[in-house]
Amino acid sequence: MKTEFDILIVGAGLAGLTTALACAESGATVAVLDRNPVGVVSDGRATALSATSLRLFENLGVDLVGLTQPIQDMLVTEGGPNSPWRLHFAGNGDGGDLGALIENTPLKTALLQRVTAKKNIKILAPIGVHDVEHIPTGVTAQTDQGILTARLLIAADGRESVLRRKAGITTQRFDYDSASLVTTIAHDLPHDGLAWQRLILGGALAVLPLTGHRSQIVWSGPSAGIHAATEMDEDSFLALLSEKMDGYLGEMSLTADRQSYPLRLQMADGFTGVRLALVGDAAHVIHPLAGQGFNLGVRDAAAIADGIKMARNTGQDIGVASLLEYDHWRNADSRSLGVVTHLISETSRGHSGVIGHIRRLGLALTDRSLVIKSALAKQAAGESRELPDLMR
Ligand SMILES: Cc1cc2nc3c(=O)[nH]c(=O)nc-3n(C[C@H](O)[C@H](O)[C@H](O)COP(=O)(O)OP(=O)(O)OC[C@H]3O[C@@H](n4cnc5c(N)ncnc54)[C@H](O)[C@@H]3O)c2cc1C
């Protein structure tokens, strides 16, 4: 087995696989290692990919044809879909500017297919990493199957990142005492590509369009209520859901299990260490309300790939030179989105009283302000900052 690589990525989740493809573009040799078998996915979620993330996947040759549902319109309301308390974003007709929905399982399969086709990427799984040490020219990782060496280590090992902890990088964390229930429905009426988010007591209900007459439900709220909705029998759950959706989409049935995810805001205090970069949830975890967590991870992947390309083109050590801009670039983007999603989630938690009035007014006023709407749309599309090469 080959044991020396330019880059060693720990974690073959969505962020790790995307980072592997982005880094391999410059010709660097990449190993991606995971403690779990990589083909097995039990993730019932779907991801809203921004326009810039879609562009990156196209540039990397990841085949998403037939798997994505373009978002034609986005609507946030307090009340039903026709409520006057609303914020509406119209797409450009083909939906490309508002992004698209894709289920995580086919997305991961498409990423794996592309990774497997690349000669300079090796997947090693299931393999555990026991220890990481620095040597003058790089890092060594002790694994179940021997020692691997690389010049740059990338932690893509999720929100509980062991590599982050081993590097002594602390985090700031806020637990929402909330969770998201995720499931998929089939329905009679067409969704017309509308991504609708309804602010409800203590949280939000998102109905997100998937291919065909199907939608992803992401219902976020206080943990106890979400736990009860996950456990209740299917008929009662569907009746409750139908009531919250005001009959929008007509008759419906569940086509997937209900899964629940605890919610937190978490930011690493630094996104780099010695010969180390954090990407994806290892670096930042944000409230899913704006559907941006993985999109941040995609921008991490593109940014570190830019640094690696620059280091290789100028004959510098990629384990050092690729990190020079990375922390500054990614920290600012992640923190600003973390703050925005936190503020939205906090105002959506108070339903009545002053907060409720402010929120309703905020929706109506924002809807009338082209400047604010355009800034929000740019942030959601990932276009509010300078873009790495692979996203242009
Ligand atoms: C309800 C919900 C809805 C969401 N919707 C959206 C959305 O619409 N749009 C969006 O952009 N984002 C969304 N997100 C966020 C997005 O799902 C996450 O940001 C993304 O899945 C994180 O991927 P990751 O690869 O960083 O981490 P993970 O998926 O956690 O992957 C980490 C990988 O590392 C491996 N690993 C862990 N520890 C080790 C170790 N010690 N050694 C080896 N391997 C290890 C694990 O096995 C795993 O494969 C949502 C999140 C939630 C909770």
The ligand as an ORCA input file, in Angstrom:
! r2SCAN-3c Opt
* xyz 0 1
  C     -31.080     19.113      9.611
  C     -29.918     19.637      8.830
  C     -30.127     20.137      7.547
  C     -29.065     20.666      6.821
  N     -29.309     21.202      5.590
  C     -28.292     21.792      4.916
  C     -28.515     22.420      3.641
  O     -29.634     22.451      3.114
  N     -27.467     23.009      3.011
  C     -26.213     23.004      3.550
  O     -25.294     23.566      2.945
  N     -25.963     22.398      4.739
  C     -26.959     21.790      5.422
  N     -26.699     21.189      6.623
  C     -25.316     21.090      7.129
  C     -24.584     19.896      6.506
  O     -25.396     18.742      6.552
  C     -23.265     19.637      7.223
  O     -22.552     20.838      7.285
  C     -22.427     18.590      6.465
  O     -23.130     17.380      6.343
  C     -21.111     18.349      7.210
  O     -20.330     17.453      6.487
  P     -18.859     17.068      7.012
  O     -18.291     16.188      5.937
  O     -18.118     18.268      7.444
  O     -19.107     16.244      8.361
  P     -19.700     14.790      8.593
  O     -20.834     14.512      7.697
  O     -19.927     14.685     10.064
  O     -18.522     13.789      8.155
  C     -17.417     13.520      8.982
  C     -16.770     12.225      8.509
  O     -15.592     12.009      9.295
  C     -15.546     10.668      9.734
  N     -14.781     10.669     10.995
  C     -15.117     11.256     12.164
  N     -14.140     11.070     13.082
  C     -13.153     10.349     12.452
  C     -11.898      9.840     12.881
  N     -11.429     10.054     14.114
  N     -11.149      9.129     11.991
  C     -11.622      8.920     10.725
  N     -12.796      9.379     10.272
  C     -13.565     10.095     11.129
  C     -17.004     10.262      9.895
  O     -17.147      8.841      9.794
  C     -17.657     10.996      8.714
  O     -17.637     10.204      7.540
  C     -27.752     20.663      7.381
  C     -27.541     20.145      8.662
  C     -28.612     19.652      9.390
  C     -28.363     19.125     10.791
*
